[in-house]
Amino acid sequence: MMKVYICPRCGWVREVSRRKEVECHKCGLPQMTLTDMLYENFIELNKEERQAFAEQWMKEHGKVE
């Protein structure tokens, strides 16, 4: 089952299948956060909608330094 993770530092979104330890390849944060977005819903979003999702998530959950 695919899952959607987001980096709480930079907002980069990554889709993974089995891993629970998911690092951010954009900023290097060693552990990204699992979102509540279902993969099936995420893949239906276009580029702009995915960006809006990441921006909204960052507003709600804040940044990690």
N, C-alpha and C positions, 0 to 999 in steps of 0.2 A: 504494500500500500504506500503510495506516494504521500509525502507530507510537505507542508510549506513552512519554511523557517524565515525569520527576518533578523537582521543584525540590529540590535538595540543601540549601537554606536553610530552607524552610518545609514541604516535603512535599506541596505541591499537585501534583496529577496532571493532565496535559493530553494529549489525543489529537490528533495532527497527521498530515497526509498527506505532503506533499512537502518541507516545510521542514527544514533542518538547524540553523538558528539559531532556537531556540525560547525566547522570553522568558517569564518568570513574570508573569502578570497579577495575582497576589495580593501578592507582596512586591517585584516589580520586578527580580529577578535577571536579568541579560541572557542567560544561557545555562543552560537546564535540561539534565538528564542523560537520555540514552536508556536505558530499562530493558530487561531481557531478557524481559519479559512480552510474549507475542504478543497482538496486538490482538484476535484471535479469542477468546482466553481471557479477556482483560480485560472484554470486553463481556458475557460470561456471568456476571460477578460482580455481586452486589447491592451496595447502598450500603455496608453494614457490611463486606463482604468487601473492597471497594475501599479502605476506610479502614484495615482491618487490613493489607492489602498495603503501603500507604504507610507505616504505622507500622513494619512489619517492615523495609522497605527503609531507613528512616531509622536504625533501630538497627544494621543491618549496615554501612551506608556512612557514617554520621555526618553531622553538619551542617557546612555551609560558612558562614562568617561574612562 
